[in-house]
Amino acid sequence: MIEIIIEDIDGSNRRLDISANHGCSLMEVLKHEGYDIVAVCGGMALCGTCIIKIVDWKSFLSVADHQELEILDMLPNVDPGYRCSCQLTVNMAMNGMVFKIVK
């Protein structure tokens, strides 16, 4: 199991336990768990409506590709800790990480 912590907009924290071979994006997991993730483009990294902040940053997560970086560059107040949750596939590298829902 992969354990992650989600910090919601209201500051509350919730631990999620996800199967290690889940194979879904973090966006899909968050939507399934009832978080208010808009994801207008359905996970194509075209809209920037599924942005999360990696609070407990670990540099060994996948690097944002060119398309995701273009979306992130268009958004105000976004630093290297922000990612499109649709572009992060749930995997063991996320174990113990803290992610913050942002609007």
Contacts in CASP RR format, 6 or more apart in sequence:
PFRMAT RR
TARGET T0000
AUTHOR 0000-0000-0000
METHOD contacts of the structure
MODEL  1
MIEIIIEDIDGSNRRLDISANHGCSLMEVLKHEGYDIVAVCGGMALCGTC
IIKIVDWKSFLSVADHQELEILDMLPNVDPGYRCSCQLTVNMAMNGMVFK
IVK
1 17 0 8 1.000
1 18 0 8 1.000
1 19 0 8 1.000
1 20 0 8 1.000
2 17 0 8 1.000
2 18 0 8 1.000
2 19 0 8 1.000
2 20 0 8 1.000
2 22 0 8 1.000
2 90 0 8 1.000
2 91 0 8 1.000
2 92 0 8 1.000
2 94 0 8 1.000
2 95 0 8 1.000
2 96 0 8 1.000
3 15 0 8 1.000
3 16 0 8 1.000
3 17 0 8 1.000
3 18 0 8 1.000
3 95 0 8 1.000
3 96 0 8 1.000
4 15 0 8 1.000
4 16 0 8 1.000
4 18 0 8 1.000
4 94 0 8 1.000
4 95 0 8 1.000
4 96 0 8 1.000
4 97 0 8 1.000
4 98 0 8 1.000
4 99 0 8 1.000
5 13 0 8 1.000
5 14 0 8 1.000
5 15 0 8 1.000
5 16 0 8 1.000
5 56 0 8 1.000
5 96 0 8 1.000
5 97 0 8 1.000
5 98 0 8 1.000
5 99 0 8 1.000
6 13 0 8 1.000
6 14 0 8 1.000
6 15 0 8 1.000
6 16 0 8 1.000
6 30 0 8 1.000
6 33 0 8 1.000
6 35 0 8 1.000
6 98 0 8 1.000
6 99 0 8 1.000
6 100 0 8 1.000
6 101 0 8 1.000
7 13 0 8 1.000
7 55 0 8 1.000
7 98 0 8 1.000
7 99 0 8 1.000
7 100 0 8 1.000
7 101 0 8 1.000
8 14 0 8 1.000
8 35 0 8 1.000
8 101 0 8 1.000
9 36 0 8 1.000
9 101 0 8 1.000
9 102 0 8 1.000
9 103 0 8 1.000
13 98 0 8 1.000
14 33 0 8 1.000
16 29 0 8 1.000
16 33 0 8 1.000
18 29 0 8 1.000
18 90 0 8 1.000
20 91 0 8 1.000
20 92 0 8 1.000
22 29 0 8 1.000
22 90 0 8 1.000
23 89 0 8 1.000
23 90 0 8 1.000
23 91 0 8 1.000
24 32 0 8 1.000
24 89 0 8 1.000
24 90 0 8 1.000
25 43 0 8 1.000
25 85 0 8 1.000
25 86 0 8 1.000
25 87 0 8 1.000
25 88 0 8 1.000
25 89 0 8 1.000
25 90 0 8 1.000
26 52 0 8 1.000
26 85 0 8 1.000
26 86 0 8 1.000
26 88 0 8 1.000
26 89 0 8 1.000
26 90 0 8 1.000
26 94 0 8 1.000
26 99 0 8 1.000
27 37 0 8 1.000
27 39 0 8 1.000
27 42 0 8 1.000
27 43 0 8 1.000
27 50 0 8 1.000
27 84 0 8 1.000
27 85 0 8 1.000
27 86 0 8 1.000
27 88 0 8 1.000
28 86 0 8 1.000
29 90 0 8 1.000
30 37 0 8 1.000
30 50 0 8 1.000
30 52 0 8 1.000
30 85 0 8 1.000
30 101 0 8 1.000
31 37 0 8 1.000
31 39 0 8 1.000
35 101 0 8 1.000
36 101 0 8 1.000
37 49 0 8 1.000
37 50 0 8 1.000
37 85 0 8 1.000
37 101 0 8 1.000
38 47 0 8 1.000
38 49 0 8 1.000
38 50 0 8 1.000
39 47 0 8 1.000
39 49 0 8 1.000
39 50 0 8 1.000
39 85 0 8 1.000
39 86 0 8 1.000
40 47 0 8 1.000
40 48 0 8 1.000
40 49 0 8 1.000
41 47 0 8 1.000
41 48 0 8 1.000
41 49 0 8 1.000
41 86 0 8 1.000
42 86 0 8 1.000
43 50 0 8 1.000
43 84 0 8 1.000
43 86 0 8 1.000
43 87 0 8 1.000
44 86 0 8 1.000
45 65 0 8 1.000
45 67 0 8 1.000
45 68 0 8 1.000
45 71 0 8 1.000
45 84 0 8 1.000
45 86 0 8 1.000
45 87 0 8 1.000
46 67 0 8 1.000
46 71 0 8 1.000
47 71 0 8 1.000
48 71 0 8 1.000
48 72 0 8 1.000
48 75 0 8 1.000
48 84 0 8 1.000
50 84 0 8 1.000
50 85 0 8 1.000
50 86 0 8 1.000
51 72 0 8 1.000
51 75 0 8 1.000
51 78 0 8 1.000
51 82 0 8 1.000
51 83 0 8 1.000
51 84 0 8 1.000
51 85 0 8 1.000
51 102 0 8 1.000
52 82 0 8 1.000
52 83 0 8 1.000
52 85 0 8 1.000
52 88 0 8 1.000
52 99 0 8 1.000
52 100 0 8 1.000
52 101 0 8 1.000
52 102 0 8 1.000
53 81 0 8 1.000
53 82 0 8 1.000
53 99 0 8 1.000
53 100 0 8 1.000
53 102 0 8 1.000
54 61 0 8 1.000
54 81 0 8 1.000
54 82 0 8 1.000
54 83 0 8 1.000
54 97 0 8 1.000
54 98 0 8 1.000
54 99 0 8 1.000
54 100 0 8 1.000
55 97 0 8 1.000
55 98 0 8 1.000
55 99 0 8 1.000
55 100 0 8 1.000
56 96 0 8 1.000
56 97 0 8 1.000
56 98 0 8 1.000
57 81 0 8 1.000
58 93 0 8 1.000
58 94 0 8 1.000
58 97 0 8 1.000
60 93 0 8 1.000
61 83 0 8 1.000
61 88 0 8 1.000
61 93 0 8 1.000
61 94 0 8 1.000
62 87 0 8 1.000
62 88 0 8 1.000
62 89 0 8 1.000
64 72 0 8 1.000
64 83 0 8 1.000
64 84 0 8 1.000
64 87 0 8 1.000
65 87 0 8 1.000
68 83 0 8 1.000
68 84 0 8 1.000
68 87 0 8 1.000
71 84 0 8 1.000
72 78 0 8 1.000
72 82 0 8 1.000
72 83 0 8 1.000
72 84 0 8 1.000
75 82 0 8 1.000
82 102 0 8 1.000
85 99 0 8 1.000
88 94 0 8 1.000
END
